[in-house]
């Protein structure tokens, strides 16, 4: 593939909600295509599934015990996009909620409310930082080695893994912090690389720009 790498993001609300993702993609040399309709996705090389509020647990066969601010229309639009990009074997990067959606889209489920959520939720509107351990011979280990420090702002996480997905990084309490598909170009991270990259780089945290650069390269292949 030659020329600019165009990445689709579904606009589910105010444009400001996607601002950090747009800035990170742009800084890494990609062209974000943001739309509240799905048609423009057809011309894009990759898909970014961003963070946000909780998905409807009915989509992974559970009753709602801890989910809040559910947007079922967004869930269904992003699931349709994921199916489309998987069918075309185009790369997808899922971040936080996006990683979770990727998991249950492939038949897995979520932990609706982590028993150790105090170690993962944001505090006073500021992400926590914690270490993760990545499995060797994975995309994360290639970028950061087997240990890295990442942001954390979530109360849910991947539970049973979806078909074809492999857990490739974990927090100290065992929470899955990243997944990758064994056959498709799908990467999911529970943390927020866009909040620790480029103009938002954080002292003491891994450089999130490396992940966006790697995603750009994946979409260019």
Backbone bond lengths (Angstrom), bond angles and torsions (degrees), N, CA, C in turn:
res aa  C-N    CA-C-N  psi(-1)  N-CA   C-N-CA  omega(-1)  CA-C   N-CA-C  phi
1 X - - - 1.464 - - 1.514 109.01 -
2 X 1.313 118.00 134.18 1.447 121.67 179.54 1.510 109.16 -119.66
3 X 1.340 115.69 165.49 1.445 120.60 179.37 1.509 112.26 83.61
4 X 1.333 115.49 -167.27 1.459 120.91 -174.99 1.526 110.79 -68.37
5 X 1.320 115.15 144.30 1.461 121.61 177.30 1.524 108.08 -93.94
6 X 1.311 116.73 113.59 1.465 122.00 -177.37 1.527 109.56 -98.01
7 X 1.327 115.26 130.77 1.463 122.56 -176.23 1.523 109.19 -120.72
8 X 1.325 116.53 128.65 1.463 120.18 -178.16 1.522 111.87 -90.95
9 X 1.330 115.50 137.00 1.465 123.23 170.29 1.521 107.44 -128.91
10 X 1.318 116.09 130.32 1.460 120.29 176.29 1.525 109.54 -78.49
11 X 1.323 116.07 125.00 1.463 120.86 178.49 1.525 108.99 -86.96
12 X 1.322 116.11 109.56 1.459 121.30 -174.68 1.523 112.86 -102.67
13 X 1.322 117.56 -3.16 1.462 121.47 -179.11 1.514 108.76 -166.77
14 X 1.330 116.64 -143.75 1.455 120.91 179.96 1.529 110.58 -63.10
15 X 1.315 116.25 144.29 1.465 121.29 -178.59 1.520 111.71 -58.39
16 X 1.333 117.12 -30.52 1.466 120.72 -177.93 1.527 112.44 -61.51
17 X 1.336 117.57 -23.92 1.464 120.91 -179.48 1.522 112.05 -65.28
18 X 1.327 116.60 -23.22 1.465 121.44 -177.94 1.524 112.59 -107.19
19 X 1.311 116.97 5.64 1.468 121.12 -172.28 1.529 112.86 -57.40
20 X 1.330 117.65 -45.29 1.465 120.12 -177.56 1.524 111.85 -64.77
21 X 1.336 116.69 -36.95 1.459 120.58 178.70 1.528 110.61 -68.22
22 X 1.320 115.98 -43.15 1.463 121.17 179.20 1.525 110.29 -60.65
23 X 1.325 116.57 -44.23 1.465 120.05 -179.61 1.528 111.50 -63.89
24 X 1.326 116.34 -41.76 1.466 119.92 -178.38 1.525 110.89 -67.76
25 X 1.327 117.53 -44.05 1.460 120.34 178.09 1.523 110.93 -61.06
26 X 1.319 116.05 -44.00 1.465 120.80 -179.43 1.524 110.99 -63.83
27 X 1.329 116.38 -43.93 1.464 120.28 -179.44 1.526 111.51 -63.41
28 X 1.322 117.10 -27.49 1.469 121.54 178.74 1.527 112.36 -87.64
29 X 1.328 117.01 5.44 1.459 120.40 174.75 1.512 115.37 92.20
30 X 1.322 117.28 10.78 1.466 120.78 178.70 1.519 110.55 -100.53
31 X 1.318 116.15 163.99 1.467 121.93 177.65 1.527 109.06 -111.38
32 X 1.337 118.13 107.03 1.464 120.01 177.66 1.533 110.71 -70.05
33 X 1.312 115.72 135.65 1.461 122.20 173.70 1.521 106.11 -115.79
34 X 1.322 116.55 107.81 1.458 122.40 -174.16 1.522 109.32 -109.63
35 X 1.327 116.30 124.36 1.464 119.38 -177.43 1.517 109.97 -152.59
36 X 1.346 115.81 148.43 1.464 120.15 173.75 1.523 111.72 -92.75
37 X 1.325 116.01 8.22 1.461 121.69 168.88 1.531 107.80 -119.88
38 X 1.329 116.91 160.20 1.456 120.03 -172.70 1.520 114.03 -93.44
39 X 1.312 118.07 -14.27 1.460 120.89 -174.77 1.526 113.64 -56.35
40 X 1.353 120.15 -42.50 1.467 119.56 -178.11 1.523 114.08 -63.62
41 X 1.316 118.24 -14.65 1.467 120.95 179.40 1.519 111.90 -64.07
42 X 1.324 116.97 -23.25 1.461 120.53 -175.21 1.520 112.37 -60.81
43 X 1.322 116.98 -31.03 1.456 120.23 -177.75 1.515 114.06 -94.48
44 X 1.327 117.47 13.81 1.464 120.97 -175.09 1.524 111.69 -104.46
45 X 1.335 114.28 147.28 1.463 120.49 -178.59 1.514 112.60 -84.52
46 X 1.332 117.31 -20.76 1.457 120.67 -177.84 1.510 111.28 -152.49
47 X 1.314 114.96 168.02 1.463 123.09 -178.40 1.518 109.09 -127.22
48 X 1.320 116.52 133.75 1.463 121.22 171.64 1.525 108.40 -111.57
49 X 1.326 116.24 124.17 1.467 122.84 175.00 1.515 107.19 -101.88
50 X 1.334 118.60 107.95 1.465 121.01 -172.13 1.516 113.57 -85.10
51 X 1.330 114.30 177.63 1.453 121.07 177.03 1.524 112.01 -75.67
52 X 1.320 115.42 -175.61 1.463 120.60 -178.83 1.516 110.49 149.59
53 X 1.326 116.09 -162.70 1.459 120.84 -177.96 1.527 111.43 -76.31
54 X 1.318 115.82 -179.72 1.456 122.70 -170.66 1.530 112.62 -72.10
55 X 1.332 114.77 150.25 1.461 121.83 173.64 1.527 110.37 -86.01
56 X 1.313 115.58 163.47 1.463 121.86 179.54 1.529 109.22 -70.35
57 X 1.333 119.27 118.29 1.467 120.66 -178.22 1.526 113.38 -66.32
58 X 1.323 117.90 -16.73 1.462 119.67 175.30 1.524 111.00 -60.93
59 X 1.329 116.36 -24.29 1.458 120.59 -179.64 1.523 112.22 -71.59
60 X 1.324 117.09 -16.93 1.466 119.18 174.55 1.525 111.56 -123.56
61 X 1.339 115.02 25.97 1.457 121.03 168.33 1.506 116.21 77.09
62 X 1.333 117.80 25.91 1.462 120.44 179.74 1.525 111.23 -122.40
63 X 1.320 115.17 153.25 1.459 120.84 168.66 1.526 109.11 -74.32
64 X 1.314 115.76 154.52 1.463 119.87 179.53 1.519 110.26 -79.63
65 X 1.330 116.69 112.52 1.463 120.62 176.89 1.520 112.17 -115.21
66 X 1.346 118.21 -16.69 1.465 118.85 -177.04 1.523 113.74 -152.41
67 X 1.330 118.19 2.54 1.460 121.00 -176.67 1.526 110.74 -81.18
68 X 1.316 115.81 145.54 1.461 119.98 -178.83 1.526 110.51 -141.93
69 X 1.332 114.80 158.33 1.472 121.96 178.89 1.531 111.60 54.20
70 X 1.315 115.79 45.79 1.463 121.13 -178.17 1.531 110.15 -71.74
71 X 1.327 115.61 137.10 1.458 122.74 175.76 1.525 106.95 -125.20
72 X 1.325 116.63 90.20 1.459 120.76 -174.38 1.536 111.45 -64.17
73 X 1.324 117.22 -34.58 1.461 119.38 179.04 1.527 110.30 -62.84
74 X 1.328 116.94 -43.07 1.462 119.43 176.77 1.525 110.83 -62.24
75 X 1.321 116.46 -44.68 1.469 119.88 177.96 1.525 110.64 -52.45
76 X 1.325 115.87 -49.49 1.458 119.91 -174.26 1.525 111.93 -68.84
77 X 1.346 116.84 -36.72 1.464 119.67 178.07 1.526 110.41 -66.03
78 X 1.324 117.46 -44.11 1.466 119.71 -177.96 1.527 111.57 -71.91
79 X 1.317 117.48 -32.41 1.464 119.52 174.06 1.528 110.71 -64.65
80 X 1.319 116.69 -40.73 1.469 120.25 177.84 1.523 110.68 -63.55
81 X 1.322 116.69 -41.26 1.462 120.50 177.80 1.523 111.06 -63.41
82 X 1.329 115.99 -44.26 1.464 119.28 -179.44 1.529 110.69 -61.28
83 X 1.321 117.03 -43.50 1.468 119.94 178.15 1.528 110.35 -60.79
84 X 1.329 116.35 -41.25 1.465 120.31 -178.91 1.530 111.00 -63.65
85 X 1.322 117.02 -45.78 1.465 120.21 -177.82 1.526 111.28 -71.61
86 X 1.313 117.16 -35.42 1.463 119.57 175.35 1.533 110.29 -64.21
87 X 1.323 116.39 -42.65 1.454 120.39 179.98 1.519 112.25 -62.23
88 X 1.342 115.97 -32.58 1.462 120.90 178.80 1.522 111.96 -90.75
89 X 1.325 116.58 0.22 1.468 122.95 -178.84 1.530 111.45 56.84
90 X 1.332 115.37 38.25 1.463 121.46 176.63 1.528 109.53 -95.97
91 X 1.341 118.32 148.75 1.463 121.14 -176.69 1.524 113.71 -65.15
92 X 1.331 114.11 145.79 1.466 122.54 175.85 1.518 108.02 -133.58
93 X 1.336 116.14 134.03 1.461 122.84 172.47 1.517 108.22 -115.30
94 X 1.326 117.35 117.94 1.457 122.36 177.16 1.515 109.85 -103.90
95 X 1.319 116.75 129.60 1.462 122.27 -178.40 1.524 109.07 -118.36
96 X 1.324 116.51 123.33 1.470 124.57 178.19 1.535 109.69 54.45
97 X 1.325 119.59 -106.65 1.463 121.78 177.52 1.529 111.11 -54.70
98 X 1.340 116.41 -36.93 1.445 120.23 179.92 1.513 112.72 -64.12
99 X 1.320 116.93 -36.53 1.461 121.55 175.42 1.524 110.20 -64.82
100 X 1.327 116.47 -41.77 1.457 121.38 179.70 1.530 110.86 -65.40
101 X 1.335 116.48 -43.59 1.461 120.16 179.67 1.525 110.63 -62.76
102 X 1.320 116.43 -40.60 1.457 121.06 177.22 1.529 110.29 -57.02
103 X 1.327 116.35 -41.06 1.460 120.43 -177.40 1.524 111.97 -66.53
104 X 1.336 118.08 -48.71 1.462 116.83 -176.67 1.524 112.07 -77.89
105 X 1.345 117.75 -20.84 1.459 120.00 174.10 1.523 111.37 -62.73
106 X 1.330 115.96 -28.36 1.453 121.44 -178.99 1.530 112.31 -98.38
107 X 1.338 116.03 16.29 1.456 120.52 173.53 1.513 116.14 99.24
108 X 1.323 117.51 1.17 1.457 120.58 176.65 1.519 111.38 -85.42
109 X 1.321 116.50 -169.15 1.460 120.09 176.93 1.522 109.87 -141.62
110 X 1.338 116.09 -176.75 1.458 121.63 -177.25 1.517 110.95 -124.45
111 X 1.310 115.12 154.58 1.465 122.02 165.18 1.519 105.48 -86.35
112 X 1.334 117.18 113.57 1.464 120.23 -171.88 1.522 113.65 -69.44
113 X 1.315 117.58 -30.21 1.460 120.15 -179.28 1.530 107.58 -150.37
114 X 1.314 115.88 107.79 1.456 120.78 -174.97 1.528 111.83 -62.64
115 X 1.320 118.37 135.21 1.473 119.58 175.23 1.527 111.99 -66.04
116 X 1.341 116.39 -19.26 1.466 120.94 177.56 1.527 110.73 -111.36
117 X 1.337 116.77 32.20 1.459 119.36 -173.21 1.523 113.20 -62.11
118 X 1.336 118.38 -23.78 1.466 119.70 179.02 1.525 111.72 -62.55
119 X 1.319 117.21 -18.25 1.469 120.89 177.51 1.531 111.98 -88.12
120 X 1.337 116.61 -6.67 1.462 120.01 -172.04 1.521 114.23 -123.72
121 X 1.322 118.49 -27.26 1.463 120.05 -177.02 1.525 110.51 -72.51
122 X 1.345 115.33 156.47 1.456 118.77 176.32 1.530 109.32 -72.54
123 X 1.299 116.08 149.37 1.454 122.99 -178.19 1.523 109.34 -116.98
124 X 1.334 115.76 120.62 1.460 121.73 -179.51 1.532 110.55 51.27
125 X 1.353 115.04 47.75 1.464 123.10 177.89 1.523 113.20 60.85
126 X 1.315 116.48 27.75 1.462 122.01 178.13 1.519 108.24 -131.84
127 X 1.341 115.92 126.01 1.456 119.53 179.43 1.522 111.13 -59.83
128 X 1.329 115.70 142.03 1.452 119.82 168.15 1.530 109.29 -76.29
129 X 1.317 115.47 162.72 1.458 121.62 171.92 1.517 107.95 -118.15
130 X 1.338 116.11 138.73 1.462 119.26 172.69 1.518 109.08 -151.37
131 X 1.293 116.33 164.04 1.450 121.64 -178.86 1.524 110.42 -82.66
132 X 1.322 115.98 150.00 1.459 121.47 168.24 1.528 108.36 -125.12
133 X 1.318 114.55 155.90 1.457 121.30 174.47 1.522 107.45 -115.61
134 X 1.329 116.77 123.53 1.466 121.90 -179.46 1.511 110.42 -101.51
135 X 1.328 115.12 144.13 1.459 120.00 175.27 1.518 109.67 -68.27
136 X 1.329 117.73 143.68 1.472 119.75 176.58 1.529 110.81 -65.12
137 X 1.317 115.93 159.81 1.469 121.89 178.56 1.533 112.04 60.41
138 X 1.336 116.34 37.96 1.461 122.22 175.86 1.525 108.86 -126.95
139 X 1.329 116.08 166.90 1.459 119.10 -178.64 1.523 111.78 -61.51
140 X 1.331 117.61 -34.33 1.465 119.51 179.96 1.520 111.84 -71.86
141 X 1.323 116.81 -42.44 1.462 119.45 178.54 1.520 110.68 -62.52
142 X 1.327 116.76 -35.36 1.458 119.99 178.27 1.529 111.41 -64.61
143 X 1.326 116.83 -31.74 1.463 121.01 -177.75 1.520 113.19 -86.99
144 X 1.333 116.66 -39.00 1.461 120.52 -168.57 1.530 114.49 -125.81
145 X 1.317 117.63 -3.02 1.448 118.56 -169.44 1.521 109.10 81.58
146 X 1.321 116.50 -171.22 1.463 119.59 -174.28 1.519 113.97 -85.44
147 X 1.318 117.83 -5.48 1.466 120.67 177.14 1.522 109.99 -136.10
148 X 1.326 115.70 137.69 1.457 120.59 178.42 1.521 108.70 -152.42
149 X 1.314 116.45 160.18 1.464 122.57 176.02 1.520 108.26 -108.05
150 X 1.339 116.58 130.92 1.460 121.29 -173.86 1.524 110.98 -133.64
151 X 1.324 114.71 165.90 1.461 121.80 175.49 1.527 110.30 -75.37
152 X 1.316 116.41 161.17 1.461 120.69 178.37 1.518 109.43 -150.02
153 X 1.336 115.96 125.58 1.466 121.13 179.63 1.522 109.15 -155.74
154 X 1.339 116.31 66.82 1.461 119.83 -176.22 1.530 109.62 -154.70
155 X 1.334 116.14 154.00 1.465 120.26 175.52 1.521 111.33 -117.65
156 X 1.353 116.36 -3.55 1.454 121.75 177.53 1.527 109.60 -117.69
157 X 1.328 116.02 167.47 1.462 119.65 179.34 1.520 109.98 -161.25
158 X 1.321 114.77 167.82 1.456 122.17 175.23 1.530 110.27 -59.44
159 X 1.338 115.99 134.33 1.463 121.63 175.02 1.521 109.30 -103.83
160 X 1.340 116.46 -113.65 1.469 119.98 174.48 1.522 108.76 -67.78
161 X 1.309 116.58 135.23 1.452 120.90 -174.62 1.524 112.14 -74.06
162 X 1.349 114.62 143.18 1.447 120.94 175.31 1.520 111.54 -71.69
163 X 1.319 115.82 163.61 1.462 121.41 -176.52 1.527 111.22 -61.30
164 X 1.305 116.57 127.01 1.456 121.94 178.24 1.504 114.59 87.03
165 X 1.332 117.17 -8.30 1.460 119.73 -179.60 1.528 110.84 -90.74
166 X 1.307 114.44 145.54 1.455 122.73 177.15 1.522 108.45 -124.77
167 X 1.319 118.16 132.00 1.465 120.89 172.18 1.518 108.38 -71.14
168 X 1.350 116.69 131.96 1.467 119.58 -175.99 1.526 112.79 -125.67
169 X 1.340 117.82 -1.09 1.466 120.46 175.72 1.520 109.30 -157.96
170 X 1.339 115.35 150.57 1.457 121.64 -175.79 1.523 110.48 -140.81
171 X 1.334 115.45 149.54 1.459 122.14 170.40 1.533 108.46 -80.46
172 X 1.333 117.73 167.57 1.471 119.52 -179.57 1.525 113.95 -58.43
173 X 1.341 118.31 -26.46 1.465 120.67 -179.75 1.531 112.50 -89.91
174 X 1.332 117.07 7.62 1.453 121.06 177.24 1.508 115.54 93.28
175 X 1.335 118.82 -5.38 1.463 121.44 178.67 1.531 109.26 -63.48
176 X 1.326 115.54 133.83 1.463 120.82 178.24 1.522 109.25 -68.32
177 X 1.320 116.51 124.68 1.463 122.02 -177.16 1.522 113.57 -108.29
178 X 1.330 117.83 -8.90 1.460 120.49 176.32 1.520 109.35 -163.69
179 X 1.336 114.68 149.98 1.463 121.40 176.69 1.524 108.50 -135.10
180 X 1.316 115.84 158.59 1.461 122.21 173.49 1.519 108.25 -145.02
181 X 1.321 116.02 148.53 1.459 120.28 178.40 1.522 109.39 -86.32
182 X 1.308 115.52 145.18 1.466 120.16 -176.28 1.519 112.75 -78.40
183 X 1.347 118.11 -16.64 1.464 120.16 -177.35 1.526 113.89 -130.13
184 X 1.322 117.50 -25.87 1.456 122.18 -177.50 1.531 110.46 -106.78
185 X 1.339 118.27 156.67 1.469 121.21 179.84 1.529 111.86 -80.36
186 X 1.323 115.36 65.14 1.465 121.71 -179.58 1.518 109.59 -115.59
187 X 1.330 116.44 123.41 1.462 123.18 175.08 1.518 108.86 -121.16
188 X 1.308 117.14 137.19 1.461 121.32 174.52 1.509 110.36 -133.20
189 X 1.331 116.24 134.32 1.470 121.41 175.63 1.521 108.98 -125.69
190 X 1.328 116.52 137.94 1.457 121.18 179.88 1.529 111.39 -78.19
191 X 1.306 116.03 -20.07 1.468 121.03 -177.99 1.531 111.19 -92.21
192 X 1.324 116.67 -176.38 1.465 121.68 -172.16 1.526 111.36 -118.45
193 X 1.330 118.29 87.61 1.466 119.45 179.77 1.522 113.33 -62.60
194 X 1.341 116.65 -29.09 1.471 119.16 -179.80 1.528 112.43 -68.17
195 X 1.326 117.08 -17.24 1.463 121.39 178.53 1.521 112.42 -95.13
196 X 1.320 116.52 4.23 1.461 120.10 177.66 1.534 109.58 -140.22
197 X 1.347 114.27 41.56 1.464 120.09 -177.13 1.519 110.49 -143.42
198 X 1.327 115.12 152.05 1.457 122.95 173.64 1.533 110.08 53.44
199 X 1.313 119.55 -124.58 1.470 120.70 -175.98 1.532 112.32 -68.70
200 X 1.335 117.28 -14.13 1.460 121.09 179.53 1.534 112.38 -106.48
201 X 1.315 117.21 16.63 1.465 120.77 177.44 1.523 110.02 -55.91
202 X 1.338 115.74 141.66 1.465 120.95 -176.75 1.515 110.50 -119.11
203 X 1.314 115.09 133.53 1.454 120.25 176.35 1.525 109.61 -60.72
204 X 1.311 116.34 131.72 1.452 120.53 178.60 1.514 114.53 89.33
205 X 1.336 117.13 -5.26 1.467 120.82 180.00 1.523 109.90 -112.43
206 X 1.322 116.15 152.73 1.461 121.03 177.15 1.527 109.95 -60.79
207 X 1.308 116.32 151.26 1.455 121.82 -178.53 1.530 110.29 -77.80
208 X 1.319 116.27 104.98 1.457 120.68 -179.45 1.511 113.83 -63.03
209 X 1.333 117.18 -20.07 1.461 120.61 179.10 1.526 111.23 -59.23
210 X 1.325 116.99 -32.06 1.465 119.78 -179.54 1.528 111.26 -61.05
211 X 1.326 117.06 -36.84 1.460 119.81 -179.92 1.526 110.79 -70.24
212 X 1.334 117.25 -41.14 1.463 119.32 178.11 1.524 111.28 -66.68
213 X 1.323 117.43 -37.79 1.463 120.05 176.10 1.538 110.59 -62.96
214 X 1.319 116.31 -41.21 1.462 120.01 179.45 1.524 111.37 -67.23
215 X 1.326 116.94 -37.42 1.469 120.60 177.14 1.518 110.34 -65.23
216 X 1.323 116.98 -39.71 1.454 120.85 176.46 1.526 110.69 -59.94
217 X 1.326 115.97 -44.87 1.456 120.20 178.68 1.525 111.98 -63.71
218 X 1.342 116.66 -38.63 1.454 121.07 177.99 1.526 110.93 -62.54
219 X 1.337 115.86 -42.44 1.464 120.69 -179.45 1.523 112.44 -72.08
220 X 1.317 116.90 -20.96 1.459 121.62 -178.94 1.524 112.19 -87.19
221 X 1.327 116.02 -14.46 1.472 119.58 -173.26 1.531 111.15 -67.18
